């Protein structure tokens, strides 16, 4: 159960990061030319784009099971009163 909670928190954090950043760019280095002593390396950018709606919906969907439990506990208390 502890592992699932950690995964849930990680996914919530990733959703919040997706709200803050629209994209993340990282670079990879590739060898373009390798002829004897001549070596040319090229850095190529790769961009991961986060859709803003996905960033907003992700934390809400992750929090929904907790809200359901809280509402069920509250309804149980009201029924006993």
C-alpha positions as CSV (number, residue, x, y, z in Angstrom):
1,X,0.0,0.0,0.0
2,X,2.9,2.3,0.8
3,X,4.2,1.9,-2.8
4,X,0.9,2.8,-4.3
5,X,0.7,6.0,-2.2
6,X,4.2,7.0,-3.3
7,X,3.3,6.4,-7.0
8,X,0.1,8.5,-6.5
9,X,2.1,11.4,-4.9
10,X,4.6,11.2,-7.8
11,X,1.8,11.4,-10.4
12,X,0.3,14.3,-8.6
13,X,3.6,16.1,-8.6
14,X,4.1,15.4,-12.3
15,X,0.6,16.8,-13.0
16,X,1.5,20.0,-11.2
17,X,4.8,20.2,-13.1
18,X,2.9,19.8,-16.3
19,X,0.8,22.8,-15.3
20,X,3.9,24.9,-14.6
21,X,5.9,23.9,-17.7
22,X,4.4,23.7,-21.1
23,X,7.3,21.7,-22.5
24,X,10.7,20.2,-21.5
25,X,13.6,20.2,-24.0
26,X,16.6,18.0,-23.6
27,X,19.6,17.4,-26.0
28,X,21.3,14.3,-27.2
29,X,24.7,14.1,-28.7
30,X,25.2,12.1,-31.9
31,X,28.3,11.4,-33.9
32,X,27.7,12.8,-37.4
33,X,31.2,12.2,-38.9
34,X,33.8,9.8,-37.8
35,X,36.6,9.7,-40.4
36,X,40.0,8.9,-38.9
37,X,41.0,11.8,-36.8
38,X,38.0,13.9,-37.9
39,X,35.1,13.5,-35.6
40,X,32.0,15.8,-35.6
41,X,29.4,15.6,-33.0
42,X,25.9,17.1,-33.3
43,X,23.6,18.1,-30.5
44,X,20.0,17.4,-31.4
45,X,17.1,18.9,-29.3
46,X,14.2,16.7,-28.3
47,X,11.0,18.4,-26.9
48,X,8.4,16.8,-24.7
49,X,5.2,18.9,-24.9
50,X,2.6,18.7,-22.0
51,X,-0.9,19.5,-23.0
52,X,-2.3,22.1,-20.4
53,X,-5.6,20.3,-20.0
54,X,-3.8,17.0,-19.2
55,X,-1.8,18.9,-16.6
56,X,-4.9,20.3,-15.0
57,X,-7.0,17.1,-15.1
58,X,-4.3,14.7,-13.8
59,X,-4.2,16.0,-10.2
60,X,-8.0,16.2,-10.0
61,X,-8.3,12.6,-11.2
62,X,-5.7,11.4,-8.7
63,X,-7.4,13.2,-5.8
64,X,-10.9,11.9,-6.7
65,X,-10.6,8.5,-4.8
66,X,-9.5,10.4,-1.6
67,X,-12.5,12.7,-2.0
68,X,-14.9,9.8,-2.4
69,X,-13.6,8.2,0.8
70,X,-14.0,11.4,2.7
71,X,-17.5,11.9,1.5
72,X,-18.4,8.3,2.4
73,X,-17.0,8.7,5.9
74,X,-19.0,12.0,6.3
75,X,-22.2,10.3,5.0
76,X,-21.6,7.5,7.5
77,X,-21.3,9.9,10.4
78,X,-24.5,11.7,9.3
79,X,-26.4,8.5,9.1
80,X,-25.5,7.5,12.7
81,X,-26.6,10.9,14.0
